Amino acid sequence: MSFLITAENTGFSYVATFVEPNLDLLKEESRLLLGKKLIKSFGLHLNEIKYNFETLSNSWITFSKILNPGFFQVSYGLEEFSVSARDPLDEKQIAEFCGKIFELSDKTPVSIQKMTLNQHFNVVESKVDLFFQSINPHTPSKFDGILDSRGVSYNLKIPEDQLSIHIALAKSVFVKEGLFFYVEMQFFPNKYEFYPAFAIAKKHYDFILDTLNLSIKGEL
């Protein structure tokens, strides 16, 4: 049985950890060059870029950007950088934004890439309880009469891509009678640039939805 779903709320986060701290960014010349690249790549004003020398590791530089309808936040440090997106337009918008940040790392080797997606779905023309019964039919007999909702979690390993995937599904607390879907994909030890890793993550995301008999109507 296939279940048609529509995305009501989407959150995406991306973290890349360097093999070694990029201490070269402490040089004034390198810091100014990175600032110029940020301004050019994302159309920022000077006062939109914030520096914090107390959080050099992961939040040395921070800024946010509204790309209708998505809201993106960036934290860039000497050891790692991260991007979080709330209700982005589509996968292309996510890939282009994160790809630009990755390219700013100027070929600094990355040891870990982690992508996390959490979504709240409306289950169209069906009931979310039917979906969970289809993938998790067994209920301990002592829960009969008191079970309010159920969920599942899975851990997958893709050795050829050095990829670990954690999946969790539960009844949404955001969408009435909706579905909460969470997937975390971690490449470690990482062997890819951003765009190939994103393409692999997208392939496995589609595989997961297909395996669970979930079909998304529209974007994300």
Backbone as CSV, one residue per row, in Angstrom:
resi,resn,N_x,N_y,N_z,CA_x,CA_y,CA_z,C_x,C_y,C_z
1,MET,0.846,-1.200,0.000,0.000,0.000,0.000,0.872,1.237,0.000
2,SER,0.607,2.161,-0.919,1.383,3.391,-1.016,0.651,4.524,-0.301
3,PHE,1.422,5.392,0.351,0.847,6.516,1.087,1.334,7.823,0.471
4,LEU,0.388,8.649,0.047,0.712,9.953,-0.523,0.855,10.975,0.600
5,ILE,1.956,11.736,0.594,2.212,12.708,1.649,2.579,14.060,1.046
6,THR,2.299,15.116,1.788,2.713,16.464,1.405,3.492,17.072,2.564
7,ALA,4.570,17.776,2.240,5.421,18.373,3.266,4.785,19.649,3.803
8,GLU,4.610,19.703,5.118,4.059,20.888,5.761,5.155,21.739,6.409
9,ASN,6.270,21.113,6.749,7.360,21.816,7.424,8.639,21.025,7.191
10,THR,9.709,21.727,6.787,10.974,21.059,6.492,12.139,21.804,7.131
11,GLY,13.004,21.058,7.782,14.237,21.611,8.317,15.418,20.786,7.826
12,PHE,16.476,21.462,7.424,17.666,20.776,6.916,18.899,21.384,7.573
13,SER,19.856,20.533,7.932,21.120,21.041,8.469,22.277,20.265,7.840
14,TYR,23.384,20.977,7.697,24.573,20.397,7.083,25.791,20.830,7.888
15,VAL,26.646,19.869,8.227,27.873,20.151,8.980,29.039,19.482,8.272
16,ALA,30.110,20.234,8.074,31.342,19.685,7.515,32.481,19.965,8.484
17,THR,33.221,18.926,8.839,34.332,19.038,9.784,35.645,18.853,9.031
18,PHE,36.573,19.778,9.248,37.863,19.712,8.559,38.761,18.640,9.173
19,VAL,39.647,18.097,8.358,40.633,17.132,8.851,41.525,17.792,9.899
20,GLU,41.932,19.030,9.640,42.733,19.808,10.582,42.188,21.231,10.620
21,PRO,42.359,21.941,11.735,41.905,23.336,11.801,42.568,24.176,10.711
22,ASN,41.779,25.027,10.100,42.289,25.907,9.039,42.826,27.184,9.686
23,LEU,44.000,27.062,10.285,44.584,28.172,11.039,44.998,29.333,10.143
24,ASP,45.107,29.079,8.862,45.476,30.151,7.932,44.450,31.280,7.950
25,LEU,43.206,30.951,8.338,42.162,31.975,8.374,42.381,33.004,9.479
26,LEU,43.289,32.724,10.397,43.593,33.702,11.442,44.387,34.890,10.903
27,LYS,44.991,34.708,9.735,45.724,35.808,9.133,44.734,36.864,8.641
28,GLU,45.079,38.121,8.839,44.193,39.216,8.446,43.846,39.159,6.962
29,GLU,44.832,38.866,6.129,44.618,38.817,4.690,43.616,37.730,4.324
30,SER,43.739,36.548,4.950,42.833,35.440,4.660,41.423,35.743,5.155
31,ARG,41.328,36.382,6.316,40.011,36.720,6.874,39.275,37.707,5.965
32,LEU,39.995,38.718,5.474,39.379,39.698,4.582,38.963,39.070,3.256
33,LEU,39.805,38.150,2.764,39.480,37.475,1.507,38.216,36.637,1.653
34,LEU,38.086,35.918,2.777,36.889,35.115,3.015,35.659,36.015,3.122
35,GLY,35.801,37.147,3.813,34.689,38.084,3.925,34.238,38.579,2.566
36,LYS,35.177,38.891,1.692,34.846,39.345,0.343,34.109,38.259,-0.436
37,LYS,34.561,37.012,-0.282,33.907,35.904,-0.977,32.468,35.714,-0.490
38,LEU,32.253,35.858,0.831,30.904,35.726,1.379,29.984,36.804,0.827
39,ILE,30.489,38.033,0.797,29.688,39.150,0.296,29.304,38.927,-1.161
40,LYS,30.262,38.488,-1.959,30.017,38.279,-3.383,29.099,37.092,-3.633
41,SER,29.328,35.995,-2.915,28.572,34.765,-3.163,27.114,34.859,-2.716
42,PHE,26.875,35.598,-1.622,25.533,35.603,-1.041,24.869,36.972,-1.034
43,GLY,25.507,37.960,-1.662,24.900,39.284,-1.738,24.680,39.910,-0.378
44,LEU,25.676,39.805,0.491,25.547,40.294,1.869,26.003,41.746,1.992
45,HIS,25.471,42.423,3.014,26.000,43.712,3.430,27.029,43.466,4.537
46,LEU,27.925,44.410,4.727,28.979,44.240,5.735,28.420,43.969,7.127
47,ASN,27.339,44.676,7.489,26.812,44.505,8.851,26.009,43.220,9.033
48,GLU,25.873,42.427,7.957,25.200,41.130,8.085,26.177,40.027,8.473
49,ILE,27.471,40.303,8.383,28.494,39.329,8.756,28.964,39.618,10.180
50,LYS,28.848,38.625,11.050,29.246,38.785,12.453,30.479,37.924,12.734
51,TYR,31.456,38.514,13.451,32.662,37.796,13.866,32.641,37.605,15.373
52,ASN,33.029,36.416,15.807,33.117,36.136,17.233,34.400,35.344,17.481
53,PHE,35.404,36.008,18.029,36.699,35.368,18.235,36.707,34.446,19.456
54,GLU,35.599,34.375,20.178,35.496,33.456,21.316,34.995,32.088,20.885
55,THR,34.545,31.966,19.644,34.058,30.667,19.143,34.733,30.349,17.807
56,LEU,36.053,30.316,17.854,36.826,30.096,16.627,36.557,28.745,15.984
57,SER,36.250,27.746,16.779,36.118,26.392,16.267,34.998,26.251,15.248
58,ASN,33.802,26.734,15.597,32.655,26.452,14.734,31.765,27.655,14.432
59,SER,31.962,28.786,15.106,31.084,29.941,14.887,31.871,31.234,14.855
60,TRP,33.021,31.198,14.218,33.852,32.395,14.104,33.146,33.458,13.266
61,ILE,32.546,33.029,12.157,31.778,33.918,11.294,30.349,33.382,11.207
62,THR,29.365,34.248,11.367,27.970,33.843,11.237,27.204,34.867,10.404
63,PHE,26.225,34.377,9.687,25.296,35.262,8.982,24.039,34.481,8.647
64,SER,22.991,35.184,8.304,21.736,34.555,7.891,21.263,35.187,6.591
65,LYS,20.438,34.446,5.872,19.981,34.902,4.564,18.578,34.356,4.300
66,ILE,17.694,35.243,3.863,16.355,34.823,3.447,16.358,34.637,1.942
67,LEU,16.048,33.426,1.520,15.891,33.110,0.099,14.483,32.560,-0.064
68,ASN,13.599,33.429,-0.462,12.172,33.131,-0.454,11.867,31.728,-0.995
69,PRO,11.217,30.872,-0.201,10.692,31.153,1.127,11.610,30.678,2.263
70,GLY,12.811,30.213,1.932,13.674,29.599,2.935,14.464,30.605,3.755
71,PHE,14.778,30.196,4.988,15.630,30.991,5.876,16.871,30.166,6.194
72,PHE,18.041,30.685,5.832,19.306,29.969,5.993,20.184,30.670,7.028
73,GLN,20.826,29.876,7.863,21.790,30.385,8.838,23.112,29.653,8.659
74,VAL,24.201,30.401,8.727,25.530,29.843,8.508,26.429,30.149,9.694
75,SER,27.169,29.150,10.135,28.222,29.315,11.142,29.500,28.721,10.562
76,TYR,30.540,29.548,10.490,31.784,29.116,9.847,32.929,29.289,10.836
77,GLY,33.675,28.182,11.075,34.794,28.233,12.009,36.056,27.661,11.410
78,LEU,37.084,27.593,12.239,38.371,27.076,11.780,38.412,25.553,11.749
79,GLU,37.474,24.901,12.464,37.441,23.437,12.498,36.238,22.844,11.780
80,GLU,35.161,23.592,11.664,33.995,23.096,10.958,33.093,24.258,10.565
81,PHE,32.176,23.982,9.648,31.153,24.964,9.308,29.812,24.259,9.200
82,SER,28.750,25.007,9.363,27.419,24.412,9.324,26.430,25.355,8.665
83,VAL,25.399,24.757,8.089,24.300,25.484,7.471,23.002,24.885,7.992
84,SER,22.065,25.728,8.389,20.729,25.245,8.731,19.721,25.989,7.872
85,ALA,18.710,25.279,7.419,17.702,25.858,6.537,16.316,25.509,7.059
86,ARG,15.441,26.500,7.065,14.058,26.275,7.481,13.142,26.525,6.291
87,ASP,12.349,25.535,5.945,11.396,25.594,4.837,12.011,26.119,3.543
88,PRO,13.087,25.481,3.075,13.679,25.888,1.792,12.718,25.617,0.643
89,LEU,13.001,26.258,-0.491,12.130,26.127,-1.652,12.126,24.703,-2.186
90,ASP,13.334,24.149,-2.363,13.452,22.806,-2.917,14.871,22.289,-2.697
91,GLU,15.123,21.089,-3.176,16.450,20.474,-3.006,17.532,21.271,-3.729
92,LYS,17.191,21.835,-4.877,18.163,22.620,-5.641,18.638,23.820,-4.847
93,GLN,17.727,24.500,-4.150,18.102,25.660,-3.346,19.048,25.262,-2.215
94,ILE,18.784,24.135,-1.580,19.661,23.631,-0.519,21.044,23.331,-1.077
95,ALA,21.078,22.597,-2.192,22.357,22.181,-2.771,23.193,23.374,-3.198
96,GLU,22.572,24.356,-3.843,23.311,25.520,-4.315,23.872,26.328,-3.151
97,PHE,23.086,26.506,-2.104,23.540,27.293,-0.960,24.685,26.592,-0.233
98,CYS,24.492,25.321,0.117,25.531,24.578,0.833,26.772,24.388,-0.040
99,GLY,26.561,24.206,-1.338,27.688,24.042,-2.242,28.580,25.270,-2.273
100,LYS,27.976,26.459,-2.232,28.756,27.692,-2.210,29.609,27.774,-0.945
101,ILE,29.032,27.390,0.191,29.784,27.417,1.451,30.936,26.423,1.396
102,PHE,30.671,25.233,0.875,31.719,24.214,0.778,32.875,24.717,-0.077
103,GLU,32.555,25.367,-1.183,33.594,25.851,-2.092,34.456,26.942,-1.441
104,LEU,33.896,27.650,-0.453,34.672,28.672,0.243,35.766,28.075,1.124
105,SER,35.655,26.772,1.395,36.677,26.126,2.224,38.007,26.020,1.501
106,ASP,38.015,26.365,0.183,39.255,26.479,-0.586,40.082,25.195,-0.534
107,LYS,39.380,24.072,-0.796,40.024,22.758,-0.894,40.581,22.241,0.444
108,THR,40.203,22.856,1.567,40.607,22.308,2.861,39.967,20.931,3.028
109,PRO,40.744,19.871,3.263,40.178,18.522,3.355,39.125,18.406,4.458
110,VAL,38.046,17.715,4.145,36.931,17.530,5.076,36.877,16.073,5.520
111,SER,36.848,15.843,6.829,36.852,14.479,7.361,35.455,13.904,7.555
112,ILE,34.475,14.774,7.819,33.103,14.326,8.067,32.136,15.273,7.359
113,GLN,31.164,14.712,6.690,30.020,15.478,6.209,28.754,14.855,6.812
114,LYS,27.928,15.701,7.403,26.687,15.196,7.997,25.504,16.044,7.523
115,MET,24.490,15.371,7.021,23.275,16.028,6.551,22.085,15.482,7.336
116,THR,21.268,16.389,7.847,20.113,15.998,8.651,18.863,16.656,8.096
117,LEU,17.837,15.855,7.918,16.570,16.354,7.390,15.456,15.942,8.333
118,ASN,14.642,16.913,8.754,13.448,16.572,9.536,12.243,17.230,8.881
119,GLN,11.220,16.436,8.688,10.036,16.892,7.966,8.763,16.454,8.671
120,HIS,7.772,17.332,8.607,6.429,17.000,9.069,5.537,16.905,7.843
121,PHE,4.896,15.755,7.693,4.081,15.484,6.506,2.607,15.366,6.868
122,ASN,1.781,15.787,5.946,0.367,15.478,5.995,0.144,14.213,5.163
123,VAL,-0.541,13.248,5.726,-0.839,12.005,5.008,-2.153,12.195,4.270
124,VAL,-2.081,12.213,2.937,-3.232,12.552,2.103,-4.167,11.349,1.943
125,GLU,-5.437,11.583,2.179,-6.483,10.581,1.947,-6.201,9.248,2.647
126,SER,-5.606,9.309,3.816,-5.363,8.094,4.596,-5.142,8.511,6.046
127,LYS,-4.853,7.559,6.885,-4.603,7.832,8.297,-3.174,7.446,8.634
128,VAL,-2.515,8.274,9.439,-1.130,8.011,9.797,-1.007,6.692,10.556
129,ASP,-2.043,6.331,11.321,-1.995,5.061,12.070,-1.919,3.867,11.132
130,LEU,-2.561,3.959,9.965,-2.497,2.875,8.993,-1.080,2.719,8.461
131,PHE,-0.394,3.852,8.279,0.984,3.773,7.816,1.856,3.046,8.830
132,PHE,1.736,3.409,10.103,2.568,2.761,11.114,2.202,1.290,11.297
133,GLN,0.944,0.959,11.130,0.567,-0.454,11.197,1.193,-1.247,10.058
134,SER,1.420,-0.572,8.920,1.990,-1.270,7.768,3.479,-1.548,7.943
135,ILE,4.198,-0.685,8.678,5.642,-0.885,8.843,6.008,-1.403,10.234
136,ASN,5.064,-1.336,11.162,5.322,-1.791,12.532,4.050,-2.428,13.084
137,PRO,3.684,-3.587,12.538,2.384,-4.177,12.893,2.306,-4.785,14.284
138,HIS,3.453,-5.137,14.866,3.412,-5.828,16.151,3.338,-4.839,17.308
139,THR,2.417,-5.092,18.201,2.284,-4.302,19.429,2.251,-5.258,20.614
140,PRO,3.086,-5.049,21.642,3.024,-5.915,22.823,1.601,-5.980,23.376
141,SER,1.177,-7.158,23.720,-0.215,-7.352,24.151,-0.571,-6.492,25.356
142,LYS,0.399,-6.220,26.212,0.112,-5.421,27.402,-0.132,-3.941,27.074
143,PHE,0.194,-3.541,25.822,-0.086,-2.162,25.396,-1.501,-1.995,24.852
144,ASP,-2.206,-3.130,24.624,-3.552,-3.053,24.061,-4.446,-2.187,24.946
145,GLY,-5.127,-1.264,24.305,-6.054,-0.410,25.033,-5.434,0.872,25.557
146,ILE,-4.099,0.938,25.615,-3.458,2.142,26.149,-2.474,2.766,25.157
147,LEU,-2.238,2.090,24.015,-1.295,2.614,23.043,-1.876,3.850,22.356
148,ASP,-1.163,4.967,22.421,-1.611,6.217,21.810,-1.064,6.379,20.402
149,SER,0.208,6.040,20.194,0.814,6.115,18.865,2.048,5.233,18.859
150,ARG,2.572,5.002,17.688,3.761,4.166,17.569,4.738,4.820,16.602
151,GLY,5.971,4.324,16.606,6.998,4.846,15.717,8.016,3.762,15.424
152,VAL,8.959,4.090,14.563,10.011,3.139,14.214,11.317,3.884,14.025
153,SER,12.425,3.157,14.135,13.734,3.718,13.798,14.563,2.641,13.127
154,TYR,15.444,3.080,12.230,16.306,2.168,11.496,17.701,2.781,11.400
155,ASN,18.708,1.914,11.392,20.083,2.330,11.142,20.610,1.549,9.944
156,LEU,21.107,2.268,8.947,21.610,1.644,7.732,23.093,1.946,7.564
157,LYS,23.817,1.027,6.914,25.232,1.215,6.601,25.440,1.009,5.105
158,ILE,26.109,1.959,4.467,26.439,1.857,3.053,27.968,1.872,2.951
159,PRO,28.624,0.705,3.045,30.092,0.655,3.145,30.822,1.327,2.000
160,GLU,30.312,1.177,0.756,31.043,1.717,-0.391,31.128,3.241,-0.374
161,ASP,30.212,3.881,0.342,30.234,5.339,0.437,30.668,5.831,1.815
162,GLN,31.079,4.906,2.692,31.423,5.264,4.073,30.277,6.071,4.698
163,LEU,29.063,5.588,4.486,27.864,6.334,4.868,27.054,5.582,5.915
164,SER,26.717,6.298,6.987,25.808,5.772,8.014,24.517,6.582,7.972
165,ILE,23.391,5.870,8.050,22.091,6.535,7.971,21.247,6.146,9.175
166,HIS,20.703,7.151,9.854,19.760,6.907,10.947,18.407,7.480,10.540
167,ILE,17.365,6.670,10.690,16.011,7.055,10.293,15.085,6.903,11.494
168,ALA,14.214,7.878,11.692,13.207,7.787,12.745,11.884,8.328,12.213
169,LEU,10.800,7.624,12.522,9.472,8.068,12.124,8.551,7.995,13.332
170,ALA,7.719,9.018,13.472,6.789,9.068,14.591,5.584,9.904,14.188
171,LYS,4.576,9.881,15.003,3.408,10.728,14.765,3.791,12.177,15.025
172,SER,3.436,13.054,14.117,3.820,14.459,14.224,3.078,15.152,15.365
173,VAL,3.799,16.016,16.065,3.161,16.872,17.069,2.900,18.258,16.476
174,PHE,3.345,18.453,15.242,3.192,19.742,14.559,2.004,19.731,13.608
175,VAL,1.788,18.611,12.933,0.691,18.458,11.982,-0.322,17.473,12.558
176,LYS,-1.549,17.874,12.660,-2.584,17.005,13.217,-2.717,15.752,12.364
177,GLU,-2.635,14.605,13.008,-2.690,13.306,12.334,-1.643,13.210,11.227
178,GLY,-0.505,13.877,11.443,0.563,13.876,10.455,1.709,12.966,10.836
179,LEU,2.721,12.953,9.980,3.874,12.070,10.115,5.150,12.889,10.287
180,PHE,5.953,12.544,11.292,7.261,13.161,11.467,8.314,12.204,10.925
181,PHE,9.183,12.736,10.054,10.214,11.933,9.405,11.566,12.587,9.658
182,TYR,12.517,11.807,10.151,13.857,12.307,10.466,14.881,11.370,9.855
183,VAL,15.842,11.950,9.156,16.929,11.125,8.614,18.242,11.883,8.760
184,GLU,19.245,11.184,9.259,20.593,11.747,9.398,21.547,10.877,8.595
185,MET,22.327,11.526,7.730,23.307,10.808,6.913,24.692,11.366,7.182
186,GLN,25.604,10.482,7.559,26.968,10.903,7.892,27.988,10.145,7.059
187,PHE,28.810,10.927,6.354,29.912,10.358,5.579,31.186,10.441,6.423
188,PHE,31.657,9.274,6.874,32.868,9.235,7.701,33.531,7.866,7.596
189,PRO,34.836,7.841,7.270,35.638,8.994,6.850,35.197,9.483,5.469
190,ASN,35.065,10.784,5.344,34.534,11.369,4.125,35.522,11.249,2.967
191,LYS,34.976,10.951,1.787,35.830,10.867,0.597,35.260,11.666,-0.571
192,TYR,34.264,12.517,-0.301,33.592,13.236,-1.375,33.653,14.753,-1.188
193,GLU,33.554,15.467,-2.300,33.204,16.879,-2.282,31.710,16.974,-1.943
194,PHE,31.208,18.217,-1.779,29.812,18.351,-1.342,28.815,17.807,-2.363
195,TYR,28.937,18.226,-3.622,27.897,17.878,-4.593,27.758,16.369,-4.811
196,PRO,28.841,15.610,-4.940,28.672,14.153,-5.034,28.030,13.559,-3.777
197,ALA,28.415,14.066,-2.601,27.826,13.562,-1.354,26.327,13.867,-1.305
198,PHE,25.953,15.055,-1.728,24.536,15.432,-1.716,23.742,14.544,-2.675
199,ALA,24.311,14.263,-3.842,23.634,13.398,-4.806,23.442,11.988,-4.248
200,ILE,24.448,11.479,-3.552,24.343,10.151,-2.931,23.283,10.164,-1.833
201,ALA,23.295,11.217,-1.014,22.295,11.347,0.052,20.884,11.404,-0.538
202,LYS,20.719,12.154,-1.629,19.400,12.256,-2.279,18.961,10.895,-2.811
203,LYS,19.881,10.140,-3.386,19.549,8.814,-3.913,19.033,7.910,-2.790
204,HIS,19.698,7.950,-1.635,19.272,7.094,-0.529,18.004,7.611,0.137
205,TYR,17.804,8.922,0.141,16.549,9.492,0.633,15.380,8.972,-0.195
206,ASP,15.524,9.006,-1.522,14.471,8.489,-2.404,14.257,6.993,-2.185
207,PHE,15.359,6.259,-1.988,15.263,4.819,-1.727,14.496,4.540,-0.436
208,ILE,14.764,5.335,0.595,14.090,5.151,1.886,12.590,5.391,1.744
209,LEU,12.224,6.490,1.097,10.804,6.786,0.905,10.122,5.682,0.107
210,ASP,10.780,5.216,-0.939,10.203,4.160,-1.769,10.032,2.874,-0.970
211,THR,11.032,2.537,-0.154,10.971,1.319,0.651,9.851,1.383,1.679
212,LEU,9.593,2.587,2.184,8.527,2.773,3.181,7.165,3.000,2.529
213,ASN,7.126,2.962,1.194,5.885,3.182,0.448,5.313,4.578,0.674
214,LEU,6.210,5.558,0.730,5.801,6.955,0.874,6.081,7.690,-0.428
215,SER,5.092,8.423,-0.896,5.223,9.174,-2.146,4.898,10.638,-1.871
216,ILE,5.889,11.523,-2.114,5.705,12.952,-1.821,5.022,13.637,-2.996
217,LYS,3.965,14.382,-2.687,3.286,15.207,-3.672,3.869,16.612,-3.602
218,GLY,4.445,17.097,-4.696,5.057,18.418,-4.710,6.508,18.367,-4.252
219,GLU,7.055,19.535,-3.871,8.464,19.640,-3.485,8.671,19.305,-2.010
220,LEU,9.853,18.734,-1.723,10.305,18.435,-0.368,9.197,17.788,0.467
